[in-house]
């Protein structure tokens, strides 16, 4: 294997070079594009991203040269909210929603999250890993090289640990990078419906210590919603998680204005996710606490809703906005960041540049990895994608298209449009 590689003949090298923090306001539109740019990688790190003539000086006989063919080259997408390990599908619920049933109605009949919990509990670790590898290729095909990966479909100690162990194994056996989040508080399982406090205690006193002992997660998340976990229950769980050294993320204000955004601010969480019903007070609280909003338009679209989160208000307030897929089998069965970019532009009136920033550098910072991934800058991991287009705006413009031609993770080819995913050695 060559010790170095050079990517030349780029129509646009979209570097996203800039301040070492989440981009806000007008910074979201500054992609630091180098026309006729080139990239030089040594090992798994970027050595230079500059004009072609500057990179060509470094090319020697030991360097692999990749001709981008006048295509766009940009960082791998960072998907900061996914649920990628589960068993079973919910196409039947998709059909029911098409017939007019709501997400809450389906859940009340025993569907929704609980349907996936039943299937996931019955699946073995190897079953989950096999399915997870299929989905990992889907992410790579769309140009995503890092995902935040939540548990939450087990809701028992052993089943939550099983999911997190699957995430750890997928991280080691696929080119996709996984950042794990414990979401034992995704729902109240059926056997605890009349004993809510007992389940909250189980999450705090038994699940969290085991997760931390095995070093299976970096973050803890809670689905904060009136029908799921109350603000007080969410505060208890996340406070305990912080005490165990985990970072905090919150499913907030998705189905109603429950105060989740303000609670995320109170707890200084890393992110508040969903936010479809967040109001001006919630936005102000997030800004004051420097909590990054993670917006998930794919779930709004898939549920047939029209209540998209107020992205423009958040940008105008100076928030470091993030876009993610919310990939899961029920409310957002898509691993496609390009589809999310299109929805962000058409439904939330973000510009293509703002959307790209939100799905790369800002997403990286929301995962405490802004110094490692999310932009093409000297010293960062060589996660980059050659997209089959001449202008980055085509990624959102031509929706429903898989633009990624070649995907590199840590300097190694991870996906090729001709040959598919490349197994990790």
C-alpha positions in Angstrom: 0.0 0.0 0.0 1.4 3.4 -0.9 2.4 5.6 2.0 0.8 8.6 0.4 -1.9 9.5 -2.1 -2.8 12.7 -4.0 -6.2 13.6 -5.3 -5.9 16.0 -8.3 -8.1 17.5 -11.0 -11.0 18.5 -8.6 -13.6 20.9 -10.0 -14.1 22.1 -6.4 -12.2 21.0 -3.3 -14.7 21.9 -0.6 -12.4 22.1 2.4 -14.6 23.8 5.1 -11.4 25.2 6.5 -12.2 27.9 9.1 -12.4 28.6 12.8 -11.9 25.7 15.2 -15.5 25.7 16.5 -19.0 25.2 15.2 -19.9 27.6 12.4 -22.6 30.1 13.1 -24.5 32.8 11.2 -22.8 33.8 7.9 -19.9 31.4 8.6 -22.2 28.5 7.6 -22.0 29.7 4.0 -18.2 29.9 3.9 -17.1 26.5 2.6 -13.5 27.6 1.8 -13.7 26.1 -1.7 -10.5 25.8 -3.7 -11.2 25.7 -7.5 -8.9 23.3 -9.3 -7.8 22.2 -5.8 -5.9 19.0 -4.8 -5.4 17.0 -1.7 -2.2 15.2 -0.4 -2.6 12.5 2.2 0.2 10.7 4.1 -0.9 7.6 5.9 -4.3 8.4 7.4 -3.8 12.1 7.7 -4.2 15.1 5.4 -0.9 16.8 4.7 -2.1 19.6 2.4 -5.2 20.8 0.8 -4.3 23.5 -1.7 -4.1 24.4 -5.4 -3.2 21.6 -7.7 0.3 23.0 -8.5 1.2 23.0 -4.9 0.2 19.4 -4.4 1.8 18.1 -7.6 5.2 19.2 -6.2 4.9 16.5 -3.5 4.1 13.6 -5.9 6.8 11.0 -6.3 7.0 7.4 -7.5 5.7 6.0 -4.1 2.5 8.2 -4.3 -0.8 6.9 -5.5 -2.4 9.5 -7.7 -6.2 9.7 -8.0 -7.7 11.7 -10.8 -11.0 13.2 -9.6 -12.1 13.8 -13.2 -13.2 17.4 -12.6 -15.5 16.3 -9.8 -16.3 17.7 -6.3 -14.2 16.5 -3.5 -15.3 17.2 0.0 -15.2 15.8 3.6 -17.1 12.7 4.4 -20.5 13.5 6.0 -20.8 13.2 9.7 -24.3 11.9 10.7 -24.8 13.0 14.3 -28.0 11.2 15.1 -28.7 7.6 14.0 -30.3 4.4 15.4 -28.4 1.9 13.2 -28.6 -1.4 15.2 -32.0 -3.1 15.3 -33.8 -6.2 14.1 -37.0 -6.3 12.1 -38.6 -3.8 9.8 -41.8 -1.6 10.1 -43.0 -1.4 6.5 -46.4 -2.4 7.8 -46.5 0.8 9.9 -45.4 2.8 6.9 -48.4 1.5 5.1 -50.7 2.3 8.0 -49.4 5.9 8.1 -50.1 6.1 4.4 -53.7 5.2 5.2 -54.0 8.0 7.7 -52.8 6.5 11.1 -50.6 8.7 13.2 -47.3 7.7 14.8 -48.9 8.0 18.3 -51.9 5.9 17.3 -49.6 3.1 16.0 -47.5 3.3 19.1 -50.6 3.1 21.3 -51.5 -0.2 19.5 -48.2 -1.7 20.5 -46.3 -0.6 17.4 -43.6 2.0 17.1 -40.5 1.7 19.2 -41.9 -1.3 21.1 -42.3 -3.3 17.9 -38.6 -2.9 17.2 -37.8 -3.7 20.8 -39.5 -7.0 20.6 -37.6 -8.0 17.4 -34.3 -6.7 18.7 -34.6 -8.6 22.0 -35.1 -11.8 20.0 -32.1 -11.2 17.8 -28.6 -12.5 18.6 -25.5 -10.4 18.6 -24.5 -11.9 15.3 -27.9 -11.1 13.8 -27.5 -7.5 14.8 -24.0 -7.2 13.4 -25.0 -8.8 10.1 -27.8 -6.3 9.7 -25.6 -3.5 10.9 -23.0 -4.3 8.2 -25.7 -4.0 5.5 -26.7 -0.5 6.8 -23.0 0.5 7.2 -22.6 0.1 3.4 -25.7 2.3 2.9 -24.1 5.1 4.9 -20.9 4.8 3.0 -22.7 4.8 -0.4 -24.2 8.2 0.5 -20.8 9.6 1.4 -21.0 9.3 5.2 -17.9 8.3 7.0 -18.8 8.9 10.7 -22.1 8.2 12.5 -23.3 8.7 16.0 -25.0 5.4 16.9 -27.6 5.0 19.6 -28.9 2.0 21.4 -32.4 2.1 22.7 -34.1 -1.0 21.1 -33.3 -3.3 24.0 -34.7 -1.7 27.1 -33.3 -4.4 29.4 -29.7 -4.5 30.8 -28.5 -7.3 28.6 -30.2 -6.2 25.4 -28.9 -2.6 25.7 -25.4 -4.0 26.3 -25.9 -6.3 23.3 -26.7 -3.4 21.0 -23.8 -1.4 22.3 -21.4 -4.3 21.9 -22.7 -4.7 18.3 -21.9 -1.0 17.7 -18.4 -1.5 19.1 -17.8 -4.5 16.8 -19.2 -2.7 13.8 -16.8 0.1 14.5 -13.9 -2.3 14.3 -15.1 -4.4 11.4 -16.4 -1.8 8.9 -14.7 1.3 7.4 -17.5 3.4 8.9 -16.7 5.2 12.2 -19.2 4.8 15.0 -19.6 7.2 18.0 -21.8 5.3 20.6 -24.6 6.7 22.6 -26.6 4.9 25.4 -30.3 5.4 24.9 -31.8 3.0 27.5 -34.3 5.8 28.1 -35.8 5.5 24.6 -39.2 4.4 25.9 -40.8 2.8 28.9 -41.0 -0.9 28.1 -44.4 -2.6 28.3 -43.5 -4.6 31.4 -42.8 -1.3 33.3 -45.8 0.8 32.2 -47.3 0.7 35.6 -43.9 1.0 37.3 -42.2 4.0 35.6 -40.1 4.9 38.6 -38.7 1.4 38.8 -37.6 1.6 35.2 -36.0 5.0 35.7 -34.1 3.5 38.7 -33.1 0.5 36.5 -31.6 2.8 33.9 -29.7 4.9 36.5 -28.6 2.3 39.0 -28.0 -0.8 36.8 -27.8 0.0 33.1 -25.6 3.1 33.3 -22.9 1.6 35.6 -22.6 -1.5 33.3 -22.3 0.7 30.2 -19.6 2.8 31.8 -17.8 -0.2 33.2 -17.5 -1.8 29.7 -16.7 1.6 28.1 -19.5 1.0 25.6 -20.7 4.6 25.1 -19.5 8.2 25.0 -22.9 9.8 25.4 -26.2 9.3 27.1 -29.5 10.3 25.5 -33.1 10.4 26.7 -36.4 10.7 24.7 -37.8 13.7 26.6 -41.5 13.9 25.8 -44.7 14.0 27.8 -45.7 10.5 26.6 -42.3 9.0 27.1 -39.9 10.5 29.8 -40.9 13.6 31.7 -38.6 16.5 32.2 -37.9 15.4 35.8 -37.2 11.8 34.7 -34.9 13.1 32.0 -33.1 15.4 34.4 -32.5 12.4 36.8 -31.1 10.1 34.1 -28.9 12.7 32.4 -27.6 14.0 35.7 -26.6 10.5 36.7 -25.0 10.0 33.3 -22.9 13.1 33.7 -21.8 11.8 37.1 -20.6 8.7 35.3 -18.6 10.8 32.9 -20.8 10.5 29.8 -21.7 13.4 27.5 -25.3 14.4 27.2 -27.7 14.5 24.2 -31.5 15.0 24.4 -34.5 14.0 22.1 -36.2 17.4 22.7 -39.5 19.0 21.6 -40.2 16.5 18.8 -43.9 15.7 19.3 -44.8 18.7 21.4 -43.4 21.8 23.2 -42.4 19.8 26.3 -39.6 22.1 27.4 -36.9 19.6 26.2 -34.8 22.4 24.6 -34.7 24.4 27.8 -33.9 21.3 29.8 -31.0 20.5 27.4 -29.7 24.1 28.0 -30.1 23.7 31.8 -28.0 20.5 31.7 -25.4 22.0 29.3 -26.0 19.0 27.0 -23.9 18.7 23.9 -27.0 18.7 21.7 -30.8 19.0 21.6 -32.2 16.9 18.8 -35.4 17.1 16.7 -36.8 20.5 18.0 -39.8 20.5 15.7 -41.9 22.3 18.3 -39.2 24.5 20.0 -40.2 28.1 20.5 -38.3 31.3 20.8 -37.6 30.8 24.5 -36.1 27.4 23.7 -33.9 28.8 21.0 -32.7 31.5 23.3 -31.9 29.0 26.0 -29.9 26.8 23.6 -27.9 29.9 22.4 -27.1 31.0 26.0 -25.9 27.5 26.9 -24.1 26.9 23.6 -26.1 23.7 23.0 -26.0 22.6 19.3 -29.4 21.8 17.7 -29.5 18.6 15.7 -32.3 18.9 13.1 -33.8 15.8 11.6 -36.0 16.7 8.6 -36.1 13.1 7.4 -38.2 12.1 10.3 -40.7 14.9 9.7 -40.9 13.9 6.0 -41.3 10.2 6.7 -44.0 10.7 9.3 -46.0 12.9 6.8 -45.8 15.9 9.1 -45.3 19.5 8.0 -43.9 20.7 11.3 -40.2 21.2 10.4 -37.9 22.7 13.0 -37.3 26.5 12.7 -33.9 26.3 11.2 -33.8 29.9 9.9 -34.7 31.3 13.4 -31.9 29.1 14.9 -29.3 30.3 12.3 -30.4 33.9 12.9 -30.0 33.4 16.6 -26.4 32.3 16.1 -26.7 28.6 16.9 -24.2 26.0 15.6 -26.9 24.0 13.7 -26.4 20.4 12.8 -28.3 18.2 10.2 -28.6 14.4 10.6 -30.7 11.5 9.2 -32.2 10.0 12.4 -31.8 6.7 10.5 -34.1 4.1 12.2 -36.7 1.5 11.1 -39.8 3.5 12.0 -39.8 7.3 11.8 -36.9 7.9 9.4 -35.7 4.9 7.4 -33.0 6.7 5.5 -29.2 6.8 5.8 -28.9 9.5 3.1 -27.4 12.8 4.1 -27.9 14.1 0.5 -31.6 13.5 0.9 -31.5 15.4 4.2 -29.6 18.3 2.5 -32.4 18.5 -0.1 -35.1 18.6 2.7 -33.2 21.2 4.6 -33.1 23.4 1.5 -36.6 22.9 0.3 -38.5 22.6 3.6 -36.4 24.6 6.0 -35.0 27.2 3.6 -31.4 26.6 4.4 -28.9 27.3 1.6 -26.9 24.4 0.2 -23.8 25.8 1.8 -25.5 26.1 5.2 -26.7 22.5 4.9 -23.2 21.2 4.0 -21.6 22.9 6.9 -24.3 21.5 9.2 -23.7 17.9 8.0 -19.9 18.0 8.2 -17.9 20.4 10.4 -20.7 21.3 12.8 -21.8 17.7 13.2 -18.2 16.8 13.9 -18.0 19.4 16.7 -21.3 18.1 18.2 -19.5 14.8 18.7 -16.3 16.4 20.1 -14.4 15.5 17.0 -14.1 18.9 15.3 -10.3 18.7 15.5 -10.3 15.3 13.8 -13.0 15.2 11.1 -15.5 17.4 9.3 -13.2 19.4 7.1 -10.2 18.9 4.8 -7.3 20.5 6.7 -3.8 19.7 7.6 -3.5 17.1 10.3 -7.1 15.9 10.2 -8.2 12.3 9.3 -8.3 11.8 5.6 -12.1 11.2 5.4 -13.1 12.5 2.0 -15.5 11.7 -0.9 -15.3 12.2 -4.6 -18.8 13.1 -5.7 -20.0 12.6 -9.3 -20.9 16.2 -9.9 -19.1 19.5 -10.7 -20.7 21.8 -8.2 -21.4 21.0 -4.5 -24.9 22.4 -4.8 -25.9 19.5 -7.0 -25.9 17.3 -3.9 -29.1 18.8 -2.7 -30.4 19.8 -6.2 -30.5 16.3 -7.7 -32.4 14.7 -4.8 -32.7 10.9 -4.6 -29.4 10.4 -6.3 -26.3 8.7 -4.8 -23.6 11.1 -5.8 -20.6 9.5 -4.1 -18.3 7.9 -6.6 -15.5 7.0 -4.2 -15.3 7.3 -0.4 -12.1 7.3 1.6 -12.0 6.8 5.4 -8.7 7.4 7.2 -6.9 7.5 3.9 -8.2 4.1 2.7 -10.8 3.4 0.1 -14.0 2.5 1.9 -16.5 2.5 -1.0 -16.2 2.5 -4.8 -19.3 3.0 -7.0 -18.1 0.2 -9.3 -17.2 -2.4 -6.6 -19.2 -1.5 -3.5 -18.0 -1.4 0.1 -14.4 -2.4 0.8 -13.9 -4.6 3.8 -11.6 -3.4 6.5 -8.4 -5.5 6.7 
